[in-house]
Amino acid sequence: MSPAATPPVALVMLEAVRDFAAVTGQRRGVKLAGGIRAAKEAVRYLVMVNEVAGEEWLTPALFRFGASSLLNDLLLQRHKLATGAYDGPDYVTVD
Amino acid sequence: MSKVFEYAPAPESREIARLRPSYQIFVNGEFRDGSAEPVKTINPADETPLAEVAEAGPADVDDAIRAARRAYDGPWSKLSGAERGKYLFRIARAVQERARELAVLESLDNGKPIRESRDVDIPLAAAHFFYYAGWADKLEHAGFGPAPRPLGVAGQIIPWNFPLLMAAWKIAPALACGNTVVLKPAETTPLTALVLAEIIAEADLPPGVVNVLAGGPSVGQGLVEHDGVDKIAFTGSTEVGKGIQRALAARDVKLTLELGGKAANIVFDDAPVDQAVEGIVNGIFFNQGQVCCAGSRLLVQESVADEVVDSLKRRLTTLRVGDPLDKNTDVGAINSAAQLARVRELTESGTEEGAVRWSPPCELPDRGYWFAPTVFTGVSQAHRIAREEIFGPVLSVLTFRTPDEAVLKANNTAYGLSAGVWTEKGSRILAMAARLRAGVVWANTFNKFDPAAPFGGYKESGFGREGGRHGLEAYLDV
């Protein structure tokens, strides 16, 4: 699907799982992949999950990111929190 | 409410407003103290005084109208349309340049969330000046004859719900058409209009072309009853509007009134529910519902009523009510104690008359004028909350079965300012728009404003149009 994970697409999917759960009582998970690179972007999606689908979806069983570059940014941010300085991109792997 | 995520406060600094301890009225190109006692304008979010504002007295009204007449007979009417346009473009650019200051000042004085003053009020005010600046040298092509004449001195009285925006709606077309202006901002929200006067002074408009008189109802009355005005434009309550029309009876004064409303927001069963819910929220909770065209009656088709109301309630639990200067705030403070009392009185009548009241759980600040977003279900057309304008964050939900019934109920009101239609079918939108007796019909959106679009009412919502080419007519001798 192109474009992959954008906020409008994520919104529709989250509304769909929310409505499905309201009708059937069954919760379905959502996985967003492609295009989410920065931890800051990820937080915006988490807020959307929280406000649209609800807090119950904020668990790995029901919501995931599939984005390897996001992991790298997360590692860089953690390193920054621990040391106060940013690592360069060469200190995380690009798989 | 959520436990995983909490919103941290994100307040805009009130320093940006460059609030001064006192403000003066603007007459004949000069700022001066008024002849009446100055009053304090307060911040409705915490009831603290913001500044002392000079109040105009009868002598100031007379001076302002004489100054406006001199400016009209003197330099202003001799200017070409292109030259008038230059002044308006200059004002528009200055409003943009000082947008942030004006936005914070507006939120302080009015209580509306900074998100709205920053993204709606101020940009739209600038847009109106830009739009009418463009018309100033093209009046002969506007469809009102080869050389339409201005009227003369326009007295303009504006409400407190969109203080700067309403000033722009009034001043921009009046100046573009070649009139001069005496503007009276609302008593509770004079600050941005007085800063606009400062902008106008800096734009070097000839003295007297625009005069701004802060003050209460007596100043408005003085304007209306003065024999020096050629035109009165009023936006406000239907009650005051009727009084103005009475006062102008048998006088050769052109009048436009933009009064109250009780708009129906009609949701059909084929409308996308989530989008409709966003529209309903924007329709009634925008500016705390203190909007004359607010979608205060939700008419929802019976087959989807439960679904829509459930979605709406879920959505309302995520609305953030609180500090108007916080960038995360969706719903701010009610403008005044008097308005809050009116909203309370009407909502209590809703419960008494048998409607079911619901509000999302939300903590309201201890001080200031606050009212939680409220939804009434089980409302009938006979209830006061379905007939009277509440002018607050209160939605009345009614149902219908057929399009005919929707039209019947939507039109069954003394007002007729706006309406909304939510449906997937374009043909149904057009059919409904033709049958709804309302000046504005929004399709799959609500509270959308543009300087190019005319705005105005049917029935007791007033007459005359503001905005667009039609808005010129109100300020031309046609």
HADDOCK unambig.tbl for C-alpha pairs under 7 A between the chains (distance, minus, plus):
assign (segid A and resid 51 and name CA) (segid B and resid 318 and name CA) 6.71 0.50 0.50
assign (segid A and resid 55 and name CA) (segid B and resid 2 and name CA) 6.75 0.50 0.50
